[in-house]
């Protein structure tokens, strides 16, 4: 169990993790993290703020509230006496300290709980202070960061304490509706009513290394079940594996991580200054069709002229090219096409599917939310990522990140490379069909630009779950189909050996799909293939993304949704029949 950080007047302290005797000043220089075993000691709220915020930027918010003992509660001691003792020992008015500050130059409101004060319990005063902090964030149009450390609701205030879970949650909902970022940082411990409300219903949930979080505490669970708990139960690393937190962060990295997230979601983006277009004048003329900029926002998403058709390759050869183990993956592109990627984990329902990766990144000077299928290159990597076949948890993780992007006004870029959704029994039991349907439905109404790229295999509904977009691009040697050639051959041909014939019949190559209007633009690959020159492929993809994304940024959200719906409505029976003769 993590120990509270020692007092300043102690010269030495003993680590609760490894029992090493540590020089106090050395431990403080290491942010109260044991240099021998990495144990993170609990921090008082004032020390936490000193570690996190920019020097000189801290401005405490008022914390004086009327005395509250609504139930005149008395156990061994009157509740009022416990409050007085807590204030005397901590120097705090309550179990939370709220302030405005900057982190990495980016403003935020912070509410930091202090476990020393009656176990960081959530009472009426704590709920009021956090709610006021959220309202200040709303007034100032800046993010809210909550640092939690609590045993749960304050029993001495009964049902009134329970109500604070709803009160604070409503304040967070108002920030979400306003498109302002909310972040919680779980520290050790975070339990009960705090865990079941504002610690986990923020946009992002980070966990400090060594933190524990749950609704019921381990002792209660053992008493109720009579069973020993699994190793690592409710710890940060286990929470990450089960998709309940976005990331686990060492204390020394926490300030930098928060700064990166605040930078990616800064409200200053909303007042985006004009940026010179990177495309040449002829492209702007093609976008408007008459050589002049059009006043109609719909003109901004008229497809640019398709580049010269690439060399024709047999469809089956293209299928094998798309499946080549050396072909760049989503993580490769995140490293070469984008900058500053910060990965976010979990579906918040119990899973973190490794077949889907996503998070915030920069594309040139613009922050975006990137979501993609991840396969791998080696057999071990492919197995670890389930060959890019997403589970329901993966689709729900993608859905969470899409909705977060919409609230924050971030464009969404998806990278599609999957043979299809996970076909396993457990995936079916967990609602695979419903998870895909929900993604497709959400993307049709997502009020932010969506740009999809088929980078390798685009297999069936698993691909479409990330590909309902304003613009759909496709790498030259990628494929996109309702079914795999092998599956099609098994159903419609005598055996799977007819897969090459099925590939040709399915018209699953980029040129075919561009002619059919399914794909808006083909991104040429190097003369051989993407896996032979990943750097050049990344360069071309980056240029294509910028060319297609920039016009979308000028389109009002309501118009984006209407045009996206129109884009997919055009694939009705009459239009499909008209395309049937196109070759």
C-alpha positions as CSV (number, residue, x, y, z in Angstrom):
1,X,0.0,0.0,0.0
2,X,1.3,3.5,-0.9
3,X,2.3,5.6,2.1
4,X,1.6,9.3,2.5
5,X,4.7,11.5,1.8
6,X,6.7,12.2,4.9
7,X,6.7,15.7,6.6
8,X,9.2,18.2,5.5
9,X,11.0,18.2,8.9
10,X,11.9,14.5,8.5
11,X,15.5,13.9,7.3
12,X,14.9,10.3,6.4
13,X,11.9,8.2,5.4
14,X,11.3,4.5,4.7
15,X,9.7,3.5,1.4
16,X,6.5,1.6,1.9
17,X,7.2,-0.5,-1.2
18,X,10.8,-1.8,-0.7
19,X,11.5,-0.6,2.8
20,X,14.6,1.3,1.7
21,X,15.7,4.2,3.9
22,X,15.7,7.3,1.8
23,X,17.2,10.8,2.3
24,X,14.2,13.1,2.4
25,X,15.6,15.8,0.2
26,X,16.6,13.3,-2.4
27,X,13.1,11.8,-2.3
28,X,11.5,15.3,-2.7
29,X,13.8,16.0,-5.7
30,X,12.4,12.8,-7.2
31,X,8.8,14.0,-6.7
32,X,8.3,11.6,-3.8
33,X,8.8,8.6,-5.9
34,X,11.2,6.0,-4.5
35,X,14.4,5.9,-6.6
36,X,14.9,2.3,-5.7
37,X,11.6,0.7,-6.5
38,X,9.4,3.4,-8.1
39,X,6.8,3.5,-5.4
40,X,4.7,6.7,-5.7
41,X,4.0,8.1,-2.2
42,X,0.8,10.0,-1.7
43,X,1.0,13.8,-2.2
44,X,-0.8,16.6,-0.4
45,X,-2.9,18.7,-2.6
46,X,-0.6,21.8,-2.4
47,X,2.5,19.7,-3.3
48,X,0.6,18.2,-6.2
49,X,-0.2,21.6,-7.6
50,X,3.4,22.8,-7.2
51,X,4.6,19.8,-9.2
52,X,2.0,20.2,-12.0
53,X,1.5,23.9,-12.8
54,X,3.8,26.5,-14.3
55,X,5.7,28.5,-11.7
56,X,3.9,31.7,-10.8
57,X,0.6,30.8,-12.5
58,X,-1.3,29.4,-9.6
59,X,-4.4,31.4,-8.5
60,X,-6.4,29.6,-5.7
61,X,-10.2,29.8,-6.0
62,X,-12.2,30.7,-2.9
63,X,-12.7,27.8,-0.5
64,X,-14.6,29.3,2.4
65,X,-18.0,27.9,2.8
66,X,-20.6,28.0,5.7
67,X,-20.0,25.3,8.3
68,X,-22.0,22.2,7.4
69,X,-23.0,19.4,9.6
70,X,-26.4,18.7,8.2
71,X,-27.1,15.5,10.2
72,X,-25.5,16.6,13.5
73,X,-23.6,13.3,13.0
74,X,-21.8,11.7,16.0
75,X,-19.9,8.4,16.1
76,X,-17.0,8.1,18.5
77,X,-16.5,11.8,18.0
78,X,-18.9,14.5,16.8
79,X,-18.4,15.1,13.0
80,X,-17.7,18.8,13.8
81,X,-14.7,17.7,15.9
82,X,-13.4,15.5,13.0
83,X,-13.6,18.4,10.7
84,X,-11.7,20.7,13.0
85,X,-9.0,18.1,13.5
86,X,-8.7,17.6,9.8
87,X,-8.3,21.3,9.2
88,X,-5.7,21.6,11.9
89,X,-3.6,18.8,10.7
90,X,-3.7,19.6,7.0
91,X,-4.0,23.4,6.9
92,X,-6.8,23.0,4.4
93,X,-10.4,24.1,4.6
94,X,-11.7,20.9,2.9
95,X,-10.6,17.8,1.1
96,X,-10.1,19.6,-2.2
97,X,-8.0,22.5,-3.3
98,X,-9.2,24.3,-6.5
99,X,-7.3,26.8,-8.5
100,X,-6.7,28.3,-12.0
101,X,-3.2,27.9,-13.5
102,X,-1.3,27.1,-16.6
103,X,0.4,23.9,-17.5
104,X,2.9,24.2,-20.3
105,X,1.5,27.7,-21.0
106,X,-2.1,26.4,-21.4
107,X,-4.7,27.6,-18.9
108,X,-6.9,25.2,-16.9
109,X,-8.9,25.0,-13.8
110,X,-7.7,22.3,-11.3
111,X,-9.5,20.6,-8.5
112,X,-7.1,18.5,-6.4
113,X,-8.3,16.2,-3.7
114,X,-6.3,15.5,-0.6
115,X,-6.6,12.1,1.1
116,X,-5.2,13.4,4.4
117,X,-8.5,15.3,4.9
118,X,-10.9,12.6,6.1
119,X,-9.8,10.2,3.5
120,X,-10.5,12.7,0.7
121,X,-14.2,11.9,1.2
122,X,-16.9,13.6,-0.9
123,X,-19.2,15.7,1.2
124,X,-21.4,18.7,0.5
125,X,-18.5,21.2,0.7
126,X,-16.3,19.2,-1.5
127,X,-19.0,18.8,-4.1
128,X,-19.8,22.5,-4.0
129,X,-16.1,23.5,-4.4
130,X,-15.6,21.1,-7.4
131,X,-18.9,22.3,-9.0
132,X,-17.8,25.9,-8.6
133,X,-14.4,25.0,-10.2
134,X,-16.3,23.4,-13.2
135,X,-18.5,26.5,-13.5
136,X,-15.3,28.7,-13.5
137,X,-13.9,26.6,-16.3
138,X,-17.2,27.0,-18.2
139,X,-17.1,30.8,-17.7
140,X,-13.5,31.1,-18.7
141,X,-13.9,28.5,-21.6
142,X,-10.9,26.5,-20.4
143,X,-10.4,22.8,-19.5
144,X,-11.1,21.2,-16.1
145,X,-8.6,18.9,-14.5
146,X,-9.6,16.7,-11.5
147,X,-7.0,15.0,-9.4
148,X,-8.7,12.4,-7.4
149,X,-7.7,10.7,-4.1
150,X,-10.7,9.5,-2.1
151,X,-12.2,6.7,-0.1
152,X,-15.6,7.7,-1.5
153,X,-18.7,9.6,-0.2
154,X,-18.6,11.1,3.2
155,X,-20.7,8.9,5.5
156,X,-21.2,11.6,8.0
157,X,-23.4,13.6,5.6
158,X,-25.6,10.7,4.6
159,X,-27.7,11.0,1.4
160,X,-26.7,14.6,1.0
161,X,-23.1,13.3,0.3
162,X,-24.5,10.8,-2.2
163,X,-26.2,13.6,-4.1
164,X,-22.8,15.3,-4.7
165,X,-22.1,12.6,-7.3
166,X,-25.0,13.9,-9.4
167,X,-24.2,17.5,-8.7
168,X,-20.6,17.3,-9.9
169,X,-21.5,15.1,-12.8
170,X,-24.0,17.7,-14.1
171,X,-21.3,20.3,-14.0
172,X,-19.1,18.1,-16.1
173,X,-21.9,17.5,-18.5
174,X,-22.2,21.2,-19.1
175,X,-18.5,21.4,-19.9
176,X,-18.8,18.6,-22.4
177,X,-21.8,20.2,-24.1
178,X,-19.7,23.4,-24.4
179,X,-16.9,21.5,-26.1
180,X,-14.5,22.0,-23.2
181,X,-12.1,19.3,-22.2
182,X,-12.4,17.5,-18.9
183,X,-9.6,15.3,-17.5
184,X,-9.4,13.2,-14.4
185,X,-6.1,11.9,-12.9
186,X,-6.6,8.9,-10.7
187,X,-4.2,8.8,-7.8
188,X,-4.0,6.3,-5.0
189,X,-6.6,5.5,-3.8
190,X,-9.8,6.5,-5.7
191,X,-12.9,4.5,-4.6
192,X,-16.6,4.6,-4.0
193,X,-18.8,7.5,-5.0
194,X,-15.9,9.5,-6.5
195,X,-14.8,6.6,-8.7
196,X,-18.4,6.1,-9.7
197,X,-18.9,9.7,-10.8
198,X,-16.5,12.5,-11.7
199,X,-13.3,10.3,-11.6
200,X,-14.5,8.3,-14.5
201,X,-17.1,10.3,-16.5
202,X,-14.6,12.9,-17.8
203,X,-13.5,13.0,-21.4
204,X,-10.1,11.5,-20.5
205,X,-9.0,9.4,-17.5
206,X,-5.4,9.1,-16.6
207,X,-4.0,7.0,-13.8
208,X,-0.8,7.8,-12.0
209,X,1.5,4.8,-11.7
210,X,0.6,2.8,-8.6
211,X,-2.9,4.2,-8.3
212,X,-5.9,2.0,-7.4
213,X,-9.4,2.6,-8.4
214,X,-12.7,0.8,-7.9
215,X,-16.3,1.2,-6.7
216,X,-16.0,-1.3,-3.8
217,X,-12.7,-1.5,-1.9
218,X,-10.7,-4.7,-1.8
219,X,-11.5,-5.4,1.8
220,X,-15.3,-5.2,1.1
221,X,-15.0,-7.4,-1.9
222,X,-13.1,-10.1,0.0
223,X,-15.7,-10.0,2.8
224,X,-18.6,-10.3,0.4
225,X,-17.1,-13.0,-1.9
226,X,-14.9,-14.8,0.6
227,X,-12.3,-15.1,-2.2
228,X,-8.7,-14.0,-2.6
229,X,-8.4,-11.2,-5.2
230,X,-6.3,-11.6,-8.4
231,X,-2.8,-10.2,-8.4
232,X,-2.8,-6.5,-9.2
233,X,-6.5,-6.2,-8.7
234,X,-7.8,-2.6,-9.3
235,X,-4.3,-1.3,-9.9
236,X,-3.5,1.2,-12.7
237,X,-1.9,-1.3,-15.0
238,X,-4.8,-3.7,-14.7
239,X,-7.2,-0.9,-15.3
240,X,-5.3,0.0,-18.5
241,X,-5.5,-3.6,-19.7
242,X,-9.3,-3.6,-19.1
243,X,-9.8,-0.4,-21.0
244,X,-10.9,1.7,-18.0
245,X,-8.2,4.4,-18.3
246,X,-6.6,6.2,-21.2
247,X,-3.1,5.8,-20.0
248,X,-0.9,5.1,-17.0
249,X,1.6,7.9,-16.3
250,X,4.7,8.1,-14.2
251,X,4.6,11.1,-11.9
252,X,7.7,12.6,-13.6
253,X,5.8,12.5,-16.9
254,X,2.4,13.7,-15.7
255,X,3.0,17.4,-16.2
256,X,4.2,16.9,-19.8
257,X,1.3,14.6,-20.6
258,X,-1.3,17.1,-19.4
259,X,0.5,19.9,-21.3
260,X,0.3,17.9,-24.5
261,X,-3.4,17.1,-24.0
262,X,-4.2,20.7,-23.2
263,X,-2.2,21.9,-26.3
264,X,-4.2,19.5,-28.5
265,X,-7.5,20.7,-27.2
266,X,-6.8,24.4,-26.6
267,X,-9.9,26.6,-27.0
268,X,-7.7,28.9,-29.0
269,X,-8.2,26.5,-31.9
270,X,-11.9,27.4,-32.1
271,X,-10.9,30.9,-33.3
272,X,-8.6,29.5,-35.9
273,X,-6.7,32.2,-37.8
274,X,-6.7,32.1,-41.5
275,X,-4.0,29.8,-42.8
276,X,-2.7,30.2,-46.3
277,X,-3.9,27.3,-48.5
278,X,-1.1,24.8,-49.3
279,X,-2.7,23.7,-52.6
280,X,-1.8,25.6,-55.8
281,X,-4.3,28.0,-57.4
282,X,-5.4,25.5,-60.1
283,X,-6.7,23.2,-57.4
284,X,-8.8,25.9,-55.9
285,X,-10.3,26.6,-59.3
286,X,-11.1,22.9,-59.6
287,X,-12.8,23.0,-56.2
288,X,-15.1,25.8,-57.3
289,X,-15.4,24.8,-60.9
290,X,-15.4,28.4,-62.3
291,X,-11.9,29.7,-61.4
292,X,-13.2,31.7,-58.4
293,X,-13.8,30.9,-54.8
294,X,-17.4,29.9,-54.3
295,X,-19.6,31.3,-51.6
296,X,-21.3,27.9,-51.2
297,X,-19.7,25.8,-48.5
298,X,-20.7,22.7,-50.3
299,X,-18.3,23.6,-53.1
300,X,-15.4,23.2,-50.6
301,X,-15.9,19.4,-50.5
302,X,-16.3,18.9,-54.3
303,X,-13.8,16.1,-55.0
304,X,-10.5,17.4,-56.5
305,X,-9.6,16.0,-59.9
306,X,-8.3,12.4,-59.5
307,X,-4.6,12.0,-60.3
308,X,-3.5,10.1,-63.4
309,X,-4.5,6.5,-63.1
310,X,-1.7,4.3,-61.7
311,X,-0.4,1.3,-63.6
312,X,-3.0,-1.5,-63.8
313,X,-2.3,-4.5,-61.6
314,X,-4.3,-7.7,-61.4
315,X,-6.8,-7.6,-58.6
316,X,-5.4,-10.8,-56.9
317,X,-1.9,-9.4,-57.1
318,X,-3.3,-6.2,-55.4
319,X,-4.9,-8.3,-52.7
320,X,-1.5,-10.0,-51.9
321,X,0.2,-6.6,-52.0
322,X,-2.4,-5.2,-49.5
323,X,-1.6,-8.1,-47.2
324,X,2.2,-7.9,-47.5
325,X,3.6,-8.2,-43.9
326,X,6.0,-5.3,-44.6
327,X,3.3,-2.9,-45.6
328,X,3.2,0.1,-43.3
329,X,0.8,-0.1,-40.4
330,X,-1.2,2.5,-38.6
331,X,1.5,2.9,-35.9
332,X,4.1,3.4,-38.7
333,X,2.0,6.1,-40.2
334,X,1.4,7.7,-36.8
335,X,5.2,8.0,-36.5
336,X,5.9,9.2,-40.1
337,X,2.9,11.2,-41.2
338,X,1.7,12.8,-38.0
339,X,3.6,14.5,-35.1
340,X,3.2,14.3,-31.3
341,X,0.8,11.4,-31.2
342,X,-0.6,10.7,-27.7
343,X,-2.4,7.4,-27.5
344,X,-5.6,7.0,-25.6
345,X,-6.9,3.6,-24.4
346,X,-10.0,1.8,-23.5
347,X,-13.8,1.7,-24.2
348,X,-14.7,2.5,-20.6
349,X,-16.8,-0.7,-20.4
350,X,-14.1,-3.2,-19.7
351,X,-11.8,-3.6,-22.7
352,X,-8.9,-2.1,-24.6
353,X,-8.9,-3.8,-28.0
354,X,-5.3,-3.9,-29.4
355,X,-6.6,-4.0,-32.9
356,X,-7.7,-0.4,-32.7
357,X,-5.2,2.4,-31.8
358,X,-6.2,6.1,-31.5
359,X,-5.4,9.4,-29.9
360,X,-4.6,13.0,-30.6
361,X,-1.8,14.1,-33.0
362,X,-0.7,17.0,-35.2
363,X,-1.0,17.1,-39.0
364,X,1.2,20.0,-40.0
365,X,-0.1,22.8,-37.7
366,X,-3.5,21.3,-36.9
367,X,-4.5,18.9,-34.1
368,X,-6.6,15.9,-35.2
369,X,-8.0,12.7,-33.7
370,X,-6.4,9.7,-35.4
371,X,-8.0,6.2,-35.2
372,X,-6.9,3.2,-37.1
373,X,-6.6,-0.6,-37.3
374,X,-3.3,-2.0,-36.2
375,X,-2.0,-5.3,-37.6
376,X,1.8,-5.6,-37.2
377,X,4.7,-7.0,-39.2
378,X,5.9,-10.1,-37.4
379,X,3.8,-13.1,-36.4
380,X,4.0,-12.1,-32.8
381,X,2.8,-8.6,-33.5
382,X,-0.1,-9.9,-35.7
383,X,-1.2,-12.2,-32.9
384,X,-0.9,-9.5,-30.3
385,X,-3.1,-7.2,-32.4
386,X,-5.5,-9.9,-33.4
387,X,-4.5,-9.4,-37.1
388,X,-6.2,-6.0,-37.0
389,X,-9.6,-7.5,-36.4
390,X,-11.4,-5.3,-33.9
391,X,-13.6,-6.6,-31.0
392,X,-16.7,-4.8,-29.8
393,X,-14.4,-3.1,-27.3
394,X,-12.3,-1.8,-30.2
395,X,-15.3,-0.3,-32.0
396,X,-16.5,1.2,-28.8
397,X,-13.1,2.7,-28.1
398,X,-13.2,4.2,-31.6
399,X,-16.7,5.5,-30.9
400,X,-15.6,7.2,-27.7
401,X,-12.7,8.9,-29.5
402,X,-14.9,10.1,-32.4
403,X,-17.4,11.6,-30.0
404,X,-14.6,13.2,-28.0
405,X,-13.2,14.7,-31.2
406,X,-16.6,16.1,-32.1
407,X,-17.0,17.8,-28.7
408,X,-13.6,19.3,-28.9
409,X,-13.9,20.4,-32.6
410,X,-11.0,18.1,-33.7
411,X,-11.2,16.6,-37.2
412,X,-11.1,12.8,-37.3
413,X,-8.7,10.9,-39.5
414,X,-9.2,7.1,-39.7
415,X,-6.7,4.6,-41.2
416,X,-8.4,1.4,-42.3
417,X,-6.5,-1.8,-42.5
418,X,-8.4,-4.9,-41.4
419,X,-9.6,-8.2,-42.9
420,X,-12.8,-7.6,-41.0
421,X,-14.2,-7.5,-37.6
422,X,-13.3,-10.2,-35.0
423,X,-15.5,-13.2,-35.9
424,X,-15.1,-15.0,-32.6
425,X,-17.8,-16.3,-30.3
426,X,-16.9,-13.9,-27.5
427,X,-17.2,-11.0,-29.9
428,X,-20.7,-12.1,-30.9
429,X,-21.6,-12.4,-27.3
430,X,-20.3,-8.9,-26.6
431,X,-22.5,-7.4,-29.3
432,X,-20.2,-7.1,-32.3
433,X,-23.1,-6.3,-34.7
434,X,-24.5,-3.6,-32.5
435,X,-21.0,-2.1,-31.9
436,X,-20.4,-1.7,-35.7
437,X,-23.9,-0.4,-36.3
438,X,-23.5,2.3,-33.6
439,X,-20.2,3.5,-35.1
440,X,-21.7,3.7,-38.6
441,X,-24.8,5.6,-37.2
442,X,-22.6,8.0,-35.2
443,X,-20.3,8.8,-38.1
444,X,-23.3,9.8,-40.2
445,X,-24.1,12.6,-37.8
446,X,-20.7,13.4,-36.4
447,X,-20.4,17.3,-36.5
448,X,-16.7,17.5,-37.3
449,X,-14.7,16.7,-40.5
450,X,-14.0,13.0,-41.0
451,X,-11.3,11.8,-43.4
452,X,-10.8,8.1,-44.0
453,X,-7.9,6.3,-45.7
454,X,-8.0,2.7,-46.8
455,X,-4.3,1.9,-46.3
456,X,-4.3,-1.9,-46.7
457,X,-7.2,-4.3,-46.4
458,X,-10.7,-2.8,-46.1
459,X,-12.7,-5.8,-45.1
460,X,-16.5,-5.6,-44.8
461,X,-18.3,-4.0,-41.9
462,X,-15.2,-3.9,-39.8
463,X,-13.8,-1.4,-42.3
464,X,-16.9,0.5,-42.8
465,X,-17.1,1.1,-39.0
466,X,-14.2,3.6,-39.5
467,X,-14.9,4.7,-43.1
468,X,-18.2,6.6,-43.1
469,X,-16.5,9.9,-43.9
470,X,-16.7,13.2,-45.8
471,X,-13.8,12.1,-48.0
472,X,-12.5,8.5,-48.5
473,X,-9.0,8.1,-49.8
474,X,-7.3,4.8,-50.8
475,X,-3.7,3.9,-51.3
476,X,-3.0,2.5,-54.8
477,X,-2.3,-1.1,-53.6
478,X,-5.1,-1.3,-51.0
479,X,-8.3,-3.2,-51.3
480,X,-11.8,-2.6,-50.0
481,X,-14.6,-5.1,-50.3
482,X,-17.8,-6.5,-48.8
483,X,-16.2,-9.9,-48.3
484,X,-12.7,-11.4,-48.8
485,X,-12.0,-13.1,-52.1
486,X,-11.6,-16.4,-50.3
487,X,-14.9,-16.1,-48.6
488,X,-16.6,-15.1,-51.8
489,X,-15.0,-18.0,-53.7
490,X,-16.1,-20.5,-51.0
491,X,-19.7,-19.3,-51.4
492,X,-20.0,-18.7,-55.1
493,X,-17.3,-20.9,-56.6
494,X,-16.6,-24.6,-56.1
495,X,-13.7,-23.9,-53.7
496,X,-11.4,-21.3,-52.3
497,X,-8.9,-21.8,-55.1
498,X,-11.1,-19.5,-57.2
499,X,-10.1,-16.5,-54.9
500,X,-8.2,-14.8,-57.8
501,X,-11.3,-14.9,-59.9
502,X,-13.4,-13.6,-57.0
503,X,-11.0,-10.7,-56.4
504,X,-11.4,-9.6,-60.0
505,X,-15.2,-10.0,-59.9
506,X,-15.5,-8.0,-56.6
507,X,-13.8,-4.9,-58.1
508,X,-12.0,-4.3,-54.9
509,X,-9.0,-2.3,-56.2
510,X,-8.6,1.5,-55.7
511,X,-9.1,2.4,-59.4
512,X,-12.2,0.3,-59.6
513,X,-13.7,1.9,-56.4
514,X,-12.7,5.4,-57.5
515,X,-14.6,4.8,-60.8
516,X,-17.6,3.6,-58.8
517,X,-17.5,6.6,-56.6
518,X,-16.9,4.6,-53.4
519,X,-13.5,6.2,-53.1
520,X,-12.8,9.9,-53.8
521,X,-9.1,9.8,-54.5
522,X,-6.4,7.2,-55.1
523,X,-3.1,8.0,-53.4
524,X,-0.3,6.7,-55.6
525,X,2.4,4.5,-54.0
526,X,6.0,4.4,-55.1
527,X,6.7,2.5,-58.3
528,X,7.0,-0.8,-56.6
529,X,4.8,-0.6,-53.4
530,X,4.4,1.0,-50.0
531,X,6.5,-1.5,-48.2
532,X,9.5,-0.9,-50.5
533,X,9.6,2.8,-49.8
534,X,7.6,3.6,-46.6
535,X,9.1,7.1,-46.3
536,X,7.9,8.2,-49.8
537,X,4.5,6.6,-49.1
538,X,4.2,8.6,-45.9
539,X,5.2,11.8,-47.7
540,X,2.5,11.2,-50.4
541,X,-0.2,10.3,-47.8
542,X,0.6,13.4,-45.7
543,X,0.2,15.6,-48.8
544,X,-3.1,13.9,-49.7
545,X,-4.5,14.3,-46.2
546,X,-3.7,18.0,-46.1
547,X,-5.1,18.6,-49.5
548,X,-8.4,16.9,-48.6
549,X,-8.7,18.1,-45.0
550,X,-8.1,21.8,-45.5
551,X,-11.3,22.5,-47.5
552,X,-13.4,20.5,-45.0
553,X,-12.3,22.9,-42.2
554,X,-14.2,25.7,-43.8
555,X,-17.6,23.9,-43.9
556,X,-20.1,24.5,-41.1
557,X,-20.8,21.4,-39.0
558,X,-24.5,21.2,-40.1
559,X,-23.4,21.4,-43.7
560,X,-20.8,18.7,-43.2
561,X,-23.4,16.3,-41.8
562,X,-25.9,17.0,-44.6
563,X,-23.3,16.5,-47.3
564,X,-22.0,13.4,-45.7
565,X,-25.5,12.0,-45.6
566,X,-25.9,12.9,-49.2
567,X,-22.6,11.3,-50.1
568,X,-23.8,7.9,-48.9
569,X,-27.4,8.3,-50.0
570,X,-26.2,8.5,-53.6
571,X,-25.3,4.8,-53.4
572,X,-29.0,3.9,-53.8
573,X,-30.4,1.5,-56.4
574,X,-30.7,4.0,-59.3
575,X,-27.2,5.3,-58.9
576,X,-25.8,1.8,-58.4
577,X,-27.5,0.7,-61.6
578,X,-26.0,3.6,-63.5
579,X,-22.5,2.7,-62.3
580,X,-22.9,-1.0,-63.2
581,X,-21.8,-0.3,-66.7
582,X,-18.7,1.7,-65.7
583,X,-15.4,-0.1,-66.3
